[in-house]
Amino acid sequence: MAIREGAWDCPACGQKRNRGPEKHCGACGSPRGTDVKFYLPEDSQEITDEEELKKAKSGPDWNCQFCNGDNASYKAFCSGCGAGKDGSPPREVKFIPEGGESPVNEPVKEPVKDSTKESPKPSSTVTAKGAKGGCLALLMSFLLFMLIGCCCSSFFSKDTTVTVNGFKWERTVEIEKLKTIREKAWEGQVPAGADIISKSKEIYKYEKVQTGTETKTKIVKEKVKTGTKKVKTGVKDMGNGYFEDVYKDEPVYETREKEVRTEEPVYKEKPLYKQRITYEIDKWTVGRTEKKSGQDQKASWPNVNLRSKEREGKRTETYTVLCTDDQGKNLTYNAKSEQEWLSIEKGKTYKAKAAFDKVTEIVRE
């Protein structure tokens, strides 16, 4: 690993790029001091001189605990006051990563690979979350659709006044008739009370049955480690005006293709048979509808004359108010109940909410 000479700037006179290992400024002679920081110029060359390399590798400088003097690691006594080295703290050795100064001055350590750590494996909860996310997205889409519909109705709805011109009503009664119906069902699904007409064996469904395997070949790509390469990760401030390049080994991979053969199952569709039963059964079905309508507020139900094998079924009723708005536009309002419809008076003007050609609400004070 290459060692290069660093530099420092004089805090007394501002002289730039004093040689890192020098203890005094080359311009004013002021001592370097323990607070001065070293830096590595971009054009700093690798040191090849054996003596200088020996100095660089001797260790960090130390600061005299008595006079705070700056001394080389190989000096046993302080050059300022003569005190011994024992007990005096050394300058800090720190790692500076590529791209800038490390935010924390941490001691340099060789990278250690922890073989006990494995890459995280996807768990089943990921799939569960994905499924929940899909359902949630569907629900959110539905709610958004409903919200948009409500917003559009509210957006186009406006306050107005309407004058009642007339009324319409309609009432219907479904008449159900008991008829004999012929139907089909699978065995076990025939309703109680049915008369069996015939039975036949028919295909109920198909199922996949494995009949063997076949060999298939495909080309797959894989990464293969072919070696390692040295990658510079930063530099080490050696604490004595020198810097050492720090490298780590990184694997080198190559993408290769290989032929893979697999045995894949072969299936065929096998029909499954079941009894298909034709039967007859009596059912109530809508045979006809009796209707009555009018253009007043005297709604009544149609007369229902039941015939043989008939019964009264579902009843429906609608009550409509005919009116015009303050612009003379014809509008209609479908009352929510007969009681509301009867409470509205012909010729009277009401406050209302309208959207397009419909009145959505009539306010009765």
KEVOSE-877639 format. One record per residue (C-alpha): x, y, z; residue in three letters; residue number from 1. Coordinates in Angstrom, 2 decimals. Example, Ala and Ser with C-alpha at 12.3 -4.5 7.8 and 13.67 -1.06 7.14 Angstrom:
+---------+---------+---------+-----+-----+
|       x |       y |       z |  aa |   i |
+---------+---------+---------+-----+-----+
|   12.30 |   -4.50 |    7.80 | ALA |   1 |
|   13.67 |   -1.06 |    7.14 | SER |   2 |
+---------+---------+---------+-----+-----+
This chain:
+---------+---------+---------+-----+-----+
|       x |       y |       z |  aa |   i |
+---------+---------+---------+-----+-----+
|    0.00 |    0.00 |    0.00 | MET |   1 |
|    1.40 |    3.37 |   -1.04 | ALA |   2 |
|    2.54 |    5.93 |    1.54 | ILE |   3 |
|    2.53 |    9.61 |    0.60 | ARG |   4 |
|    3.65 |   12.77 |    2.34 | GLU |   5 |
|    0.91 |   15.03 |    3.69 | GLY |   6 |
|    0.92 |   18.73 |    4.38 | ALA |   7 |
|   -0.25 |   21.31 |    6.93 | TRP |   8 |
|   -1.02 |   25.03 |    6.94 | ASP |   9 |
|    0.68 |   27.36 |    9.41 | CYS |  10 |
|   -1.84 |   28.92 |   11.84 | PRO |  11 |
|    0.59 |   31.78 |   12.59 | ALA |  12 |
|    1.43 |   33.18 |    9.13 | CYS |  13 |
|   -0.93 |   31.26 |    6.83 | GLY |  14 |
|    1.84 |   29.51 |    4.90 | GLN |  15 |
|    0.26 |   26.72 |    2.83 | LYS |  16 |
|    1.47 |   23.18 |    2.29 | ARG |  17 |
|    4.23 |   22.87 |    4.83 | ASN |  18 |
|    5.69 |   19.36 |    4.62 | ARG |  19 |
|    3.73 |   17.01 |    6.88 | GLY |  20 |
|    6.63 |   15.62 |    8.94 | PRO |  21 |
|    8.19 |   19.09 |    9.50 | GLU |  22 |
|    7.64 |   20.40 |   13.05 | LYS |  23 |
|    8.11 |   24.12 |   12.17 | HIS |  24 |
|    6.72 |   26.41 |    9.47 | CYS |  25 |
|    9.08 |   26.85 |    6.53 | GLY |  26 |
|    8.11 |   30.54 |    6.25 | ALA |  27 |
|    7.95 |   31.95 |    9.81 | CYS |  28 |
|    9.51 |   29.17 |   11.88 | GLY |  29 |
|    6.51 |   28.84 |   14.19 | SER |  30 |
|    6.04 |   25.36 |   15.73 | PRO |  31 |
|    3.46 |   23.14 |   14.06 | ARG |  32 |
|    1.39 |   22.65 |   17.21 | GLY |  33 |
|   -0.84 |   19.78 |   18.22 | THR |  34 |
|   -4.06 |   21.39 |   16.92 | ASP |  35 |
|   -2.87 |   21.59 |   13.32 | VAL |  36 |
|   -4.58 |   19.10 |   11.01 | LYS |  37 |
|   -2.80 |   17.18 |    8.28 | PHE |  38 |
|   -4.20 |   16.88 |    4.78 | TYR |  39 |
|   -3.16 |   15.04 |    1.64 | LEU |  40 |
|   -2.62 |   17.17 |   -1.50 | PRO |  41 |
|   -3.99 |   15.62 |   -4.70 | GLU |  42 |
|   -0.57 |   15.76 |   -6.39 | ASP |  43 |
|    1.30 |   14.15 |   -3.50 | SER |  44 |
|    3.68 |   11.51 |   -4.81 | GLN |  45 |
|    4.32 |    8.04 |   -3.41 | GLU |  46 |
|    7.34 |    7.81 |   -1.11 | ILE |  47 |
|   10.00 |    5.36 |   -2.24 | THR |  48 |
|   12.99 |    6.44 |   -0.09 | ASP |  49 |
|   13.70 |    3.74 |    2.47 | GLU |  50 |
|   14.67 |    6.12 |    5.28 | GLU |  51 |
|   11.58 |    8.26 |    4.84 | GLU |  52 |
|    9.39 |    5.16 |    4.69 | LEU |  53 |
|   10.95 |    4.00 |    7.94 | LYS |  54 |
|   10.01 |    7.33 |    9.59 | LYS |  55 |
|    6.47 |    7.14 |    8.24 | ALA |  56 |
|    5.96 |    3.62 |    9.60 | LYS |  57 |
|    7.47 |    4.39 |   13.00 | SER |  58 |
|    4.10 |    5.47 |   14.37 | GLY |  59 |
|    2.18 |    8.66 |   15.20 | PRO |  60 |
|    3.85 |   11.71 |   16.72 | ASP |  61 |
|    3.36 |   12.31 |   20.43 | TRP |  62 |
|    2.49 |   15.43 |   22.39 | ASN |  63 |
|    4.51 |   16.23 |   25.49 | CYS |  64 |
|    2.29 |   16.15 |   28.55 | GLN |  65 |
|    4.31 |   18.94 |   30.14 | PHE |  66 |
|    4.94 |   21.53 |   27.40 | CYS |  67 |
|    2.58 |   20.20 |   24.69 | ASN |  68 |
|    5.52 |   19.92 |   22.33 | GLY |  69 |
|    5.13 |   18.05 |   19.05 | ASP |  70 |
|    7.57 |   15.12 |   18.78 | ASN |  71 |
|    8.28 |   12.30 |   16.35 | ALA |  72 |
|    7.36 |    8.82 |   17.52 | SER |  73 |
|   10.96 |    7.62 |   17.54 | TYR |  74 |
|   12.05 |   10.47 |   19.87 | LYS |  75 |
|   12.37 |    9.25 |   23.47 | ALA |  76 |
|   12.52 |   12.77 |   24.94 | PHE |  77 |
|   10.70 |   16.01 |   24.19 | CYS |  78 |
|   12.64 |   18.38 |   21.94 | SER |  79 |
|   11.08 |   21.34 |   23.76 | GLY |  80 |
|   11.48 |   20.58 |   27.48 | CYS |  81 |
|   13.42 |   17.31 |   27.58 | GLY |  82 |
|   10.69 |   15.37 |   29.36 | ALA |  83 |
|   10.41 |   11.64 |   28.68 | GLY |  84 |
|    7.88 |   10.18 |   26.24 | LYS |  85 |
|    6.23 |    7.89 |   28.79 | ASP |  86 |
|    2.65 |    8.96 |   29.58 | GLY |  87 |
|    2.38 |   11.46 |   26.71 | SER |  88 |
|   -0.54 |   10.93 |   24.32 | PRO |  89 |
|    0.12 |   10.14 |   20.63 | PRO |  90 |
|   -1.60 |   11.95 |   17.77 | ARG |  91 |
|   -4.78 |   10.23 |   16.62 | GLU |  92 |
|   -4.64 |    7.85 |   13.69 | VAL |  93 |
|   -7.81 |    8.03 |   11.64 | LYS |  94 |
|   -9.38 |    6.72 |    8.44 | PHE |  95 |
|  -10.61 |    9.11 |    5.76 | ILE |  96 |
|  -12.91 |    7.42 |    3.21 | PRO |  97 |
|  -12.83 |    8.13 |   -0.50 | GLU |  98 |
|  -14.71 |   11.33 |   -1.32 | GLY |  99 |
|  -14.00 |   13.34 |    1.81 | GLY | 100 |
|  -13.15 |   13.51 |    5.48 | GLU | 101 |
|  -14.82 |   10.97 |    7.70 | SER | 102 |
|  -17.51 |   12.57 |    9.93 | PRO | 103 |
|  -16.05 |   10.68 |   12.89 | VAL | 104 |
|  -12.33 |   10.28 |   13.50 | ASN | 105 |
|  -12.34 |    6.56 |   14.06 | GLU | 106 |
|   -9.21 |    4.44 |   14.49 | PRO | 107 |
|   -8.29 |    2.49 |   11.38 | VAL | 108 |
|   -9.40 |   -1.13 |   11.46 | LYS | 109 |
|   -8.99 |   -3.83 |    8.90 | GLU | 110 |
|  -12.38 |   -4.79 |    7.43 | PRO | 111 |
|  -13.63 |   -8.06 |    8.90 | VAL | 112 |
|  -16.19 |  -10.13 |    7.07 | LYS | 113 |
|  -18.80 |  -11.66 |    9.34 | ASP | 114 |
|  -19.46 |  -15.10 |    7.90 | SER | 115 |
|  -22.36 |  -15.66 |   10.30 | THR | 116 |
|  -24.50 |  -13.03 |    8.62 | LYS | 117 |
|  -26.67 |  -14.13 |    5.76 | GLU | 118 |
|  -28.61 |  -12.17 |    3.24 | SER | 119 |
|  -32.16 |  -11.56 |    4.39 | PRO | 120 |
|  -34.61 |  -14.06 |    3.01 | LYS | 121 |
|  -38.10 |  -13.10 |    1.93 | PRO | 122 |
|  -40.70 |  -14.36 |    4.37 | SER | 123 |
|  -44.23 |  -15.52 |    3.81 | SER | 124 |
|  -45.48 |  -12.30 |    5.38 | THR | 125 |
|  -44.39 |  -10.46 |    2.27 | VAL | 126 |
|  -46.85 |  -12.47 |    0.18 | THR | 127 |
|  -49.55 |  -11.96 |    2.79 | ALA | 128 |
|  -48.95 |   -8.25 |    2.80 | LYS | 129 |
|  -49.05 |   -8.25 |   -0.98 | GLY | 130 |
|  -52.44 |  -10.00 |   -0.95 | ALA | 131 |
|  -53.78 |   -7.63 |    1.69 | LYS | 132 |
|  -52.41 |   -4.72 |   -0.31 | GLY | 133 |
|  -54.30 |   -5.94 |   -3.40 | GLY | 134 |
|  -57.59 |   -6.21 |   -1.49 | CYS | 135 |
|  -57.02 |   -2.83 |    0.09 | LEU | 136 |
|  -56.32 |   -1.30 |   -3.33 | ALA | 137 |
|  -59.57 |   -2.78 |   -4.68 | LEU | 138 |
|  -61.54 |   -1.45 |   -1.70 | LEU | 139 |
|  -59.95 |    1.98 |   -2.05 | MET | 140 |
|  -60.82 |    2.04 |   -5.77 | SER | 141 |
|  -64.46 |    1.25 |   -4.98 | PHE | 142 |
|  -64.64 |    3.92 |   -2.28 | LEU | 143 |
|  -63.00 |    6.41 |   -4.62 | LEU | 144 |
|  -65.58 |    5.62 |   -7.31 | PHE | 145 |
|  -68.42 |    6.17 |   -4.82 | MET | 146 |
|  -66.83 |    9.39 |   -3.59 | LEU | 147 |
|  -66.45 |   10.70 |   -7.13 | ILE | 148 |
|  -70.11 |    9.93 |   -7.82 | GLY | 149 |
|  -71.21 |   11.78 |   -4.69 | CYS | 150 |
|  -68.90 |   14.69 |   -5.44 | CYS | 151 |
|  -70.19 |   14.98 |   -9.02 | CYS | 152 |
|  -73.78 |   14.99 |   -7.79 | SER | 153 |
|  -72.93 |   17.58 |   -5.16 | SER | 154 |
|  -70.91 |   19.61 |   -7.64 | PHE | 155 |
|  -73.72 |   19.84 |  -10.21 | PHE | 156 |
|  -76.47 |   20.22 |   -7.60 | SER | 157 |
|  -77.67 |   23.81 |   -7.16 | LYS | 158 |
|  -80.08 |   25.67 |   -4.92 | ASP | 159 |
|  -83.19 |   26.90 |   -6.69 | THR | 160 |
|  -86.92 |   27.48 |   -6.25 | THR | 161 |
|  -89.57 |   25.34 |   -7.93 | VAL | 162 |
|  -93.28 |   25.80 |   -8.51 | THR | 163 |
|  -95.45 |   22.66 |   -8.39 | VAL | 164 |
|  -97.55 |   22.19 |  -11.56 | ASN | 165 |
|  -98.95 |   18.69 |  -11.08 | GLY | 166 |
|  -98.49 |   15.10 |  -10.00 | PHE | 167 |
|  -98.11 |   11.57 |  -11.39 | LYS | 168 |
|  -98.35 |    8.22 |   -9.68 | TRP | 169 |
|  -98.19 |    4.57 |  -10.61 | GLU | 170 |
|  -98.85 |    1.39 |   -8.67 | ARG | 171 |
|  -98.22 |   -2.17 |   -9.86 | THR | 172 |
|  -98.96 |   -5.61 |   -8.47 | VAL | 173 |
|  -97.23 |   -8.73 |   -9.79 | GLU | 174 |
|  -99.47 |  -11.79 |  -10.15 | ILE | 175 |
|  -97.63 |  -15.06 |   -9.69 | GLU | 176 |
|  -98.85 |  -18.29 |  -11.24 | LYS | 177 |
|  -97.99 |  -21.81 |  -10.17 | LEU | 178 |
|  -96.45 |  -23.48 |  -13.22 | LYS | 179 |
|  -94.79 |  -26.79 |  -13.88 | THR | 180 |
|  -91.22 |  -26.06 |  -14.99 | ILE | 181 |
|  -88.82 |  -28.53 |  -16.58 | ARG | 182 |
|  -85.20 |  -28.11 |  -15.45 | GLU | 183 |
|  -81.89 |  -29.98 |  -15.19 | LYS | 184 |
|  -79.55 |  -30.46 |  -12.25 | ALA | 185 |
|  -76.61 |  -32.63 |  -11.24 | TRP | 186 |
|  -77.19 |  -35.59 |   -8.99 | GLU | 187 |
|  -77.57 |  -34.42 |   -5.38 | GLY | 188 |
|  -78.79 |  -30.96 |   -6.43 | GLN | 189 |
|  -82.36 |  -31.84 |   -7.40 | VAL | 190 |
|  -84.84 |  -29.91 |   -5.21 | PRO | 191 |
|  -87.22 |  -31.79 |   -2.95 | ALA | 192 |
|  -90.64 |  -32.56 |   -4.41 | GLY | 193 |
|  -89.41 |  -32.71 |   -8.01 | ALA | 194 |
|  -90.62 |  -35.41 |  -10.41 | ASP | 195 |
|  -87.71 |  -37.17 |  -12.12 | ILE | 196 |
|  -88.16 |  -37.35 |  -15.91 | ILE | 197 |
|  -84.83 |  -38.85 |  -17.03 | SER | 198 |
|  -81.22 |  -39.43 |  -16.12 | LYS | 199 |
|  -78.10 |  -39.39 |  -18.27 | SER | 200 |
|  -74.39 |  -39.68 |  -17.71 | LYS | 201 |
|  -72.67 |  -36.44 |  -18.76 | GLU | 202 |
|  -69.27 |  -34.82 |  -18.37 | ILE | 203 |
|  -69.30 |  -32.96 |  -15.10 | TYR | 204 |
|  -65.82 |  -31.42 |  -15.32 | LYS | 205 |
|  -62.26 |  -32.10 |  -16.48 | TYR | 206 |
|  -59.25 |  -32.77 |  -14.32 | GLU | 207 |
|  -55.54 |  -32.75 |  -15.13 | LYS | 208 |
|  -53.86 |  -36.13 |  -14.92 | VAL | 209 |
|  -50.09 |  -36.53 |  -15.22 | GLN | 210 |
|  -49.19 |  -39.03 |  -17.91 | THR | 211 |
|  -45.41 |  -38.73 |  -17.73 | GLY | 212 |
|  -42.57 |  -36.24 |  -18.05 | THR | 213 |
|  -40.60 |  -34.62 |  -20.82 | GLU | 214 |
|  -37.08 |  -33.24 |  -20.87 | THR | 215 |
|  -36.79 |  -29.53 |  -21.57 | LYS | 216 |
|  -33.61 |  -27.56 |  -22.09 | THR | 217 |
|  -33.08 |  -23.90 |  -21.38 | LYS | 218 |
|  -30.17 |  -21.50 |  -21.22 | ILE | 219 |
|  -29.65 |  -19.72 |  -17.92 | VAL | 220 |
|  -27.24 |  -16.98 |  -16.94 | LYS | 221 |
|  -25.26 |  -17.05 |  -13.73 | GLU | 222 |
|  -22.61 |  -14.95 |  -12.07 | LYS | 223 |
|  -19.34 |  -16.78 |  -11.50 | VAL | 224 |
|  -16.55 |  -15.47 |   -9.29 | LYS | 225 |
|  -13.37 |  -15.32 |  -11.32 | THR | 226 |
|  -11.04 |  -13.62 |   -8.85 | GLY | 227 |
|  -10.57 |  -10.49 |   -6.75 | THR | 228 |
|   -9.42 |   -6.94 |   -7.31 | LYS | 229 |
|   -7.93 |   -4.29 |   -5.05 | LYS | 230 |
|  -10.26 |   -1.33 |   -4.50 | VAL | 231 |
|   -9.13 |    1.83 |   -2.76 | LYS | 232 |
|  -11.49 |    2.70 |    0.09 | THR | 233 |
|   -9.69 |    5.76 |    1.47 | GLY | 234 |
|   -6.52 |    6.83 |    3.22 | VAL | 235 |
|   -5.14 |    6.52 |    6.73 | LYS | 236 |
|   -3.86 |    9.65 |    8.45 | ASP | 237 |
|   -0.85 |    8.09 |   10.17 | MET | 238 |
|   -0.66 |   10.92 |   12.74 | GLY | 239 |
|    2.88 |   11.98 |   11.76 | ASN | 240 |
|    2.39 |   13.94 |    8.52 | GLY | 241 |
|    2.17 |   10.87 |    6.30 | TYR | 242 |
|   -0.83 |    9.18 |    4.70 | PHE | 243 |
|   -1.24 |    5.55 |    3.65 | GLU | 244 |
|   -3.64 |    4.33 |    0.96 | ASP | 245 |
|   -6.15 |    1.77 |    2.26 | VAL | 246 |
|   -7.45 |   -0.96 |   -0.04 | TYR | 247 |
|   -9.77 |   -3.90 |    0.25 | LYS | 248 |
|  -10.26 |   -7.01 |   -1.85 | ASP | 249 |
|  -13.52 |   -7.12 |   -3.82 | GLU | 250 |
|  -14.71 |  -10.16 |   -5.77 | PRO | 251 |
|  -14.75 |  -10.03 |   -9.56 | VAL | 252 |
|  -17.66 |  -11.75 |  -11.28 | TYR | 253 |
|  -18.33 |  -12.84 |  -14.82 | GLU | 254 |
|  -21.72 |  -13.63 |  -16.34 | THR | 255 |
|  -21.74 |  -17.01 |  -18.03 | ARG | 256 |
|  -24.40 |  -19.02 |  -19.79 | GLU | 257 |
|  -25.06 |  -22.67 |  -19.20 | LYS | 258 |
|  -27.52 |  -25.23 |  -20.46 | GLU | 259 |
|  -29.91 |  -26.65 |  -17.89 | VAL | 260 |
|  -32.10 |  -29.69 |  -18.43 | ARG | 261 |
|  -35.23 |  -30.25 |  -16.41 | THR | 262 |
|  -37.87 |  -32.94 |  -16.30 | GLU | 263 |
|  -41.30 |  -31.33 |  -16.52 | GLU | 264 |
|  -44.62 |  -33.14 |  -16.04 | PRO | 265 |
|  -46.94 |  -33.83 |  -18.98 | VAL | 266 |
|  -50.69 |  -33.68 |  -18.38 | TYR | 267 |
|  -53.85 |  -34.59 |  -20.22 | LYS | 268 |
|  -57.45 |  -33.61 |  -19.61 | GLU | 269 |
|  -59.51 |  -36.44 |  -18.14 | LYS | 270 |
|  -63.31 |  -36.07 |  -18.18 | PRO | 271 |
|  -65.25 |  -36.81 |  -15.01 | LEU | 272 |
|  -68.85 |  -38.06 |  -15.42 | TYR | 273 |
|  -71.88 |  -37.55 |  -13.24 | LYS | 274 |
|  -75.61 |  -38.17 |  -13.44 | GLN | 275 |
|  -77.49 |  -35.28 |  -15.10 | ARG | 276 |
|  -81.14 |  -35.36 |  -14.06 | ILE | 277 |
|  -84.06 |  -33.83 |  -15.91 | THR | 278 |
|  -87.00 |  -33.10 |  -13.61 | TYR | 279 |
|  -90.24 |  -31.20 |  -13.39 | GLU | 280 |
|  -91.29 |  -29.08 |  -10.43 | ILE | 281 |
|  -94.06 |  -26.59 |   -9.65 | ASP | 282 |
|  -92.79 |  -23.04 |   -9.20 | LYS | 283 |
|  -94.35 |  -19.67 |   -8.60 | TRP | 284 |
|  -93.42 |  -17.37 |  -11.48 | THR | 285 |
|  -94.62 |  -13.91 |  -12.49 | VAL | 286 |
|  -97.40 |  -14.49 |  -14.96 | GLY | 287 |
|  -98.78 |  -10.97 |  -15.35 | ARG | 288 |
|  -98.70 |   -7.49 |  -13.83 | THR | 289 |
| -101.68 |   -5.34 |  -12.89 | GLU | 290 |
| -100.96 |   -1.60 |  -13.21 | LYS | 291 |
| -102.79 |    1.59 |  -12.30 | LYS | 292 |
| -101.65 |    5.21 |  -12.73 | SER | 293 |
| -102.95 |    8.76 |  -12.59 | GLY | 294 |
| -102.09 |   12.47 |  -12.72 | GLN | 295 |
| -103.60 |   13.59 |   -9.43 | ASP | 296 |
| -102.99 |   12.97 |   -5.74 | GLN | 297 |
| -105.57 |   10.21 |   -5.42 | LYS | 298 |
| -103.42 |    7.11 |   -5.76 | ALA | 299 |
| -105.10 |    3.72 |   -5.48 | SER | 300 |
| -104.14 |    0.11 |   -6.06 | TRP | 301 |
| -105.36 |   -1.81 |   -9.13 | PRO | 302 |
| -108.07 |   -4.39 |   -8.68 | ASN | 303 |
| -106.58 |   -7.87 |   -8.44 | VAL | 304 |
| -108.76 |  -10.75 |   -9.61 | ASN | 305 |
| -106.88 |  -13.93 |   -8.87 | LEU | 306 |
| -107.46 |  -16.92 |  -11.10 | ARG | 307 |
| -106.77 |  -20.60 |  -10.52 | SER | 308 |
| -103.25 |  -21.30 |   -9.23 | LYS | 309 |
| -102.48 |  -17.59 |   -8.86 | GLU | 310 |
| -101.33 |  -15.45 |   -5.92 | ARG | 311 |
| -100.42 |  -11.84 |   -5.33 | GLU | 312 |
|  -96.73 |  -11.06 |   -5.56 | GLY | 313 |
|  -94.52 |   -7.97 |   -5.26 | LYS | 314 |
|  -96.09 |   -4.50 |   -5.07 | ARG | 315 |
|  -94.33 |   -1.34 |   -6.32 | THR | 316 |
|  -95.33 |    2.32 |   -6.20 | GLU | 317 |
|  -93.85 |    5.59 |   -7.53 | THR | 318 |
|  -94.91 |    9.15 |   -6.73 | TYR | 319 |
|  -93.74 |   12.00 |   -8.99 | THR | 320 |
|  -94.02 |   15.77 |   -8.62 | VAL | 321 |
|  -94.08 |   17.90 |  -11.82 | LEU | 322 |
|  -92.63 |   21.39 |  -11.42 | CYS | 323 |
|  -90.71 |   24.25 |  -13.07 | THR | 324 |
|  -87.71 |   26.13 |  -11.70 | ASP | 325 |
|  -87.18 |   29.91 |  -11.55 | ASP | 326 |
|  -85.87 |   29.81 |  -15.15 | GLN | 327 |
|  -89.02 |   28.10 |  -16.44 | GLY | 328 |
|  -87.32 |   24.73 |  -16.96 | LYS | 329 |
|  -89.49 |   21.62 |  -16.46 | ASN | 330 |
|  -88.24 |   19.36 |  -13.67 | LEU | 331 |
|  -89.46 |   16.21 |  -11.92 | THR | 332 |
|  -89.10 |   15.05 |   -8.35 | TYR | 333 |
|  -89.52 |   11.46 |   -7.18 | ASN | 334 |
|  -90.90 |   11.61 |   -3.67 | ALA | 335 |
|  -89.39 |    9.31 |   -1.12 | LYS | 336 |
|  -92.79 |    8.21 |    0.22 | SER | 337 |
|  -96.51 |    8.67 |   -0.36 | GLU | 338 |
|  -96.70 |   10.75 |    2.83 | GLN | 339 |
|  -94.11 |   13.21 |    1.51 | GLU | 340 |
|  -95.83 |   13.31 |   -1.88 | TRP | 341 |
|  -99.19 |   14.16 |   -0.31 | LEU | 342 |
|  -97.63 |   16.98 |    1.76 | SER | 343 |
|  -96.61 |   18.89 |   -1.39 | ILE | 344 |
|  -99.24 |   21.35 |   -2.68 | GLU | 345 |
| -100.00 |   22.19 |   -6.30 | LYS | 346 |
|  -99.28 |   25.80 |   -7.29 | GLY | 347 |
|  -97.01 |   26.39 |   -4.31 | LYS | 348 |
|  -93.35 |   27.47 |   -4.61 | THR | 349 |
|  -90.67 |   25.62 |   -2.63 | TYR | 350 |
|  -86.95 |   25.92 |   -2.04 | LYS | 351 |
|  -85.22 |   22.98 |   -3.69 | ALA | 352 |
|  -81.95 |   21.43 |   -4.85 | LYS | 353 |
|  -81.72 |   20.40 |   -8.47 | ALA | 354 |
|  -79.22 |   18.60 |  -10.69 | ALA | 355 |
|  -79.74 |   18.48 |  -14.45 | PHE | 356 |
|  -83.49 |   17.89 |  -15.04 | ASP | 357 |
|  -84.17 |   16.32 |  -11.64 | LYS | 358 |
|  -85.06 |   17.82 |   -8.29 | VAL | 359 |
|  -83.09 |   16.01 |   -5.61 | THR | 360 |
|  -84.74 |   17.64 |   -2.60 | GLU | 361 |
|  -87.74 |   19.82 |   -1.82 | ILE | 362 |
|  -87.60 |   21.85 |    1.38 | VAL | 363 |
|  -90.94 |   22.12 |    3.16 | ARG | 364 |
|  -90.99 |   24.75 |    5.89 | GLU | 365 |
+---------+---------+---------+-----+-----+
